[in-house]
């Protein structure tokens, strides 16, 4: 069913397509653009406002209908359409209410259903269809959008990026969701040359951004110094926790200690 529904570039909560695979893919695309096309790509990390809460579930059911049996589709609809919510605050509960839009926070199905909802965004942004046998060197410039669940990245040169952001705005209006400009980040080697905006709101720019745990610099370079410092900090934090509960490195083999600190 995944083959029929999802584009190949949407990852997250799918087998063999984890966070490390996604960051490696982003780094490799940027490397090819720099080395073979002599382009310093601009990266736009986009945030969708209340992503799971604004999903039009009817659209998801329409997309799924050709791929799954009516009983299974009916079960999914009942799990999400017939849900009542109540809020617990200071030992008092609110009246129950129905959710007209959105997928449930915390449900193991919600990331998958959200991927169905946002799946067509890369197709909408792409200026040319991608064939299955396209060589990697020719494929890289066609991949101007990567998705990891509700995390969206745009990859383009400066002039094209402005057009992609306009199309993202159009797509959000068509689908009924909204981008969150203050939480979006632009990485550009020349940050003062172009203003990038969505809904006429200028997007903030930065010199580094941590994506799925891996810091990137403008041009799609890995920020190795920040990555090393981050890993050192995490290792030291783990060592302090282990020490606080009485774990002594001298009592364990070096291999076992390294697994504790990993």
C-alpha positions as semicolon CSV with decimal commas, in nm:
position;residue;x (nm);y (nm);z (nm)
1;X;0,000;0,000;0,000
2;X;0,291;0,239;0,076
3;X;0,417;0,202;-0,282
4;X;0,087;0,320;-0,419
5;X;0,032;0,609;-0,180
6;X;0,362;0,768;-0,083
7;X;0,617;0,950;-0,295
8;X;0,968;0,811;-0,247
9;X;1,099;1,117;-0,070
10;X;0,857;1,108;0,222
11;X;1,017;0,934;0,520
12;X;0,966;0,909;0,892
13;X;0,791;0,622;1,070
14;X;0,861;0,398;0,772
15;X;1,082;0,091;0,759
16;X;1,450;0,159;0,676
17;X;1,382;0,532;0,641
18;X;1,485;0,683;0,972
19;X;1,623;1,016;1,085
20;X;1,985;0,930;1,003
21;X;1,883;0,821;0,651
22;X;1,704;1,153;0,604
23;X;1,993;1,370;0,721
24;X;2,235;1,169;0,506
25;X;2,006;1,221;0,207
26;X;1,996;1,597;0,267
27;X;2,374;1,618;0,303
28;X;2,429;1,412;-0,014
29;X;2,188;1,621;-0,222
30;X;2,361;1,940;-0,112
31;X;2,704;1,789;-0,182
32;X;2,602;1,697;-0,538
33;X;2,459;2,044;-0,598
34;X;2,780;2,209;-0,477
35;X;3,030;1,979;-0,648
36;X;2,859;1,896;-0,978
37;X;2,628;2,194;-1,036
38;X;2,840;2,461;-0,861
39;X;2,531;2,574;-0,672
40;X;2,526;2,676;-0,308
41;X;2,178;2,562;-0,210
42;X;1,953;2,764;0,016
43;X;1,775;2,550;0,275
44;X;1,434;2,636;0,418
45;X;1,323;2,441;0,724
46;X;0,948;2,494;0,742
47;X;0,716;2,448;1,038
48;X;0,345;2,374;1,003
49;X;0,130;2,539;1,268
50;X;-0,054;2,281;1,482
51;X;0,017;2,025;1,211
52;X;-0,174;1,728;1,350
53;X;-0,468;1,941;1,469
54;X;-0,554;2,096;1,132
55;X;-0,565;1,785;0,912
56;X;-0,875;1,738;0,697
57;X;-0,953;1,373;0,769
58;X;-1,203;1,347;0,483
59;X;-0,916;1,405;0,240
60;X;-0,720;1,119;0,401
61;X;-1,014;0,878;0,373
62;X;-1,057;0,966;0,004
63;X;-0,689;0,896;-0,065
64;X;-0,695;0,565;0,123
65;X;-1,020;0,438;-0,028
66;X;-0,868;0,277;-0,343
67;X;-0,599;0,098;-0,142
68;X;-0,773;-0,062;0,157
69;X;-1,088;-0,266;0,211
70;X;-1,413;-0,093;0,314
71;X;-1,419;-0,266;0,658
72;X;-1,065;-0,147;0,739
73;X;-1,141;0,204;0,616
74;X;-1,456;0,205;0,827
75;X;-1,255;0,100;1,131
76;X;-1,007;0,382;1,076
77;X;-1,286;0,635;1,038
78;X;-1,449;0,520;1,360
79;X;-1,118;0,541;1,546
80;X;-1,076;0,906;1,446
81;X;-1,416;1,047;1,347
82;X;-1,616;0,908;1,639
83;X;-1,377;1,014;1,914
84;X;-1,483;1,234;2,204
85;X;-1,231;1,439;2,400
86;X;-1,244;1,572;2,753
87;X;-0,989;1,790;2,931
88;X;-0,872;1,707;3,283
89;X;-0,756;2,006;3,489
90;X;-0,716;2,018;3,868
91;X;-0,923;1,700;3,912
92;X;-1,207;1,850;3,710
93;X;-1,309;1,736;3,362
94;X;-1,463;1,939;3,085
95;X;-1,764;1,843;2,879
96;X;-1,686;1,596;2,604
97;X;-1,652;1,735;2,254
98;X;-1,587;1,602;1,903
99;X;-1,281;1,690;1,695
100;X;-1,391;1,805;1,351
101;X;-1,037;1,817;1,215
102;X;-0,700;1,666;1,294
103;X;-0,550;1,332;1,387
104;X;-0,504;1,220;1,747
105;X;-0,189;1,319;1,933
106;X;-0,009;1,011;2,062
107;X;-0,176;0,761;1,829
108;X;0,065;0,529;1,648
109;X;-0,149;0,574;1,336
110;X;-0,135;0,955;1,333
111;X;0,215;0,996;1,178
112;X;0,119;0,759;0,897
113;X;-0,214;0,933;0,834
114;X;-0,046;1,273;0,840
115;X;0,203;1,150;0,581
116;X;-0,092;1,059;0,360
117;X;-0,225;1,412;0,405
118;X;0,097;1,599;0,320
119;X;0,225;1,351;0,061
120;X;0,139;1,556;-0,248
121;X;0,333;1,867;-0,144
122;X;0,662;1,754;-0,309
123;X;0,475;1,669;-0,630
124;X;0,313;2,013;-0,626
125;X;0,651;2,184;-0,585
126;X;0,844;1,976;-0,837
127;X;0,896;2,131;-1,179
128;X;0,967;1,796;-1,346
129;X;0,847;1,441;-1,288
130;X;1,101;1,195;-1,147
131;X;1,153;0,865;-1,327
132;X;1,245;0,551;-1,133
133;X;1,569;0,499;-1,327
134;X;1,698;0,857;-1,294
135;X;2,073;0,853;-1,206
136;X;2,162;1,016;-0,871
137;X;2,355;1,302;-1,034
138;X;2,046;1,400;-1,235
139;X;1,808;1,322;-0,950
140;X;1,957;1,561;-0,694
141;X;1,849;1,890;-0,859
142;X;1,495;1,755;-0,897
143;X;1,459;1,689;-0,524
144;X;1,362;2,035;-0,405
145;X;1,152;1,914;-0,110
146;X;1,212;1,650;0,158
147;X;0,956;1,538;0,414
148;X;1,004;1,367;0,748
149;X;0,658;1,334;0,902
150;X;0,557;1,701;0,948
151;X;0,912;1,839;0,903
152;X;0,950;2,002;0,562
153;X;1,275;2,108;0,393
154;X;1,303;2,306;0,071
155;X;1,629;2,292;-0,128
156;X;1,688;2,545;-0,406
157;X;1,889;2,841;-0,526
158;X;1,784;3,191;-0,418
159;X;1,550;3,281;-0,703
160;X;1,385;2,940;-0,710
161;X;1,340;2,939;-0,332
162;X;1,120;3,247;-0,350
163;X;0,894;3,069;-0,599
164;X;0,886;2,749;-0,390
165;X;0,776;2,942;-0,083
166;X;0,496;3,101;-0,286
167;X;0,382;2,755;-0,397
168;X;0,397;2,630;-0,038
169;X;0,167;2,915;0,057
170;X;-0,072;2,821;-0,224
171;X;-0,070;2,455;-0,122
172;X;-0,150;2,540;0,241
173;X;-0,449;2,748;0,134
174;X;-0,577;2,468;-0,090
175;X;-0,538;2,200;0,179
176;X;-0,652;2,405;0,477
177;X;-0,338;2,410;0,691
178;X;-0,109;2,700;0,776
179;X;0,266;2,749;0,793
180;X;0,421;2,903;1,103
181;X;0,664;3,169;0,968
182;X;0,826;3,266;1,304
183;X;0,934;2,902;1,356
184;X;1,068;2,853;1,004
185;X;1,443;2,890;0,945
186;X;1,640;2,985;0,633
187;X;2,005;2,886;0,583
188;X;2,167;3,103;0,316
189;X;2,534;3,179;0,248
190;X;2,444;3,541;0,171
191;X;2,161;3,611;0,416
192;X;2,118;3,980;0,336
193;X;2,069;3,951;-0,040
194;X;1,715;3,811;-0,051
195;X;1,416;3,822;0,184
196;X;1,221;3,498;0,199
197;X;0,859;3,520;0,309
198;X;0,536;3,327;0,357
199;X;0,204;3,511;0,398
200;X;0,407;3,833;0,358
201;X;0,598;3,747;0,678
202;X;0,976;3,742;0,643
203;X;1,128;3,413;0,754
204;X;1,412;3,428;1,011
205;X;1,761;3,331;0,898
206;X;2,033;3,155;1,095
207;X;2,394;3,045;1,063
208;X;2,322;2,689;1,180
209;X;2,017;2,469;1,234
210;X;1,983;2,130;1,400
211;X;1,770;1,901;1,185
212;X;1,673;1,562;1,331
213;X;1,964;1,588;1,573
214;X;2,226;1,682;1,310
215;X;2,342;2,047;1,283
216;X;2,367;2,198;0,933
217;X;2,530;2,517;0,810
218;X;2,439;2,730;0,505
219;X;2,499;2,547;0,180
220;X;2,403;2,215;0,336
221;X;2,738;2,160;0,509
222;X;2,741;1,954;0,826
223;X;2,836;2,163;1,129
224;X;3,091;1,908;1,253
225;X;3,217;2,124;1,540
226;X;2,869;2,171;1,683
227;X;2,791;1,802;1,629
228;X;3,101;1,693;1,822
229;X;3,027;1,935;2,106
230;X;2,668;1,815;2,124
231;X;2,776;1,452;2,142
232;X;3,033;1,533;2,411
233;X;2,765;1,706;2,616
234;X;2,527;1,410;2,580
235;X;2,801;1,163;2,674
236;X;2,899;1,366;2,980
237;X;2,535;1,391;3,088
238;X;2,496;1,014;3,057
239;X;2,819;0,955;3,250
240;X;2,699;1,182;3,531
241;X;2,367;0,997;3,552
242;X;2,541;0,658;3,562
243;X;2,783;0,785;3,825
244;X;2,496;0,915;4,039
245;X;2,341;0,567;4,057
246;X;2,669;0,403;4,150
247;X;2,794;0,269;3,818
248;X;3,174;0,250;3,837
249;X;3,366;0,207;3,507
250;X;3,634;-0,002;3,678
251;X;3,378;-0,271;3,757
252;X;3,272;-0,327;3,396
253;X;3,448;-0,416;3,073
254;X;3,538;-0,133;2,837
255;X;3,293;-0,265;2,579
256;X;3,005;-0,264;2,826
257;X;3,098;0,084;2,950
258;X;3,096;0,216;2,593
259;X;2,744;0,079;2,551
260;X;2,633;0,257;2,868
261;X;2,765;0,588;2,735
262;X;2,634;0,544;2,379
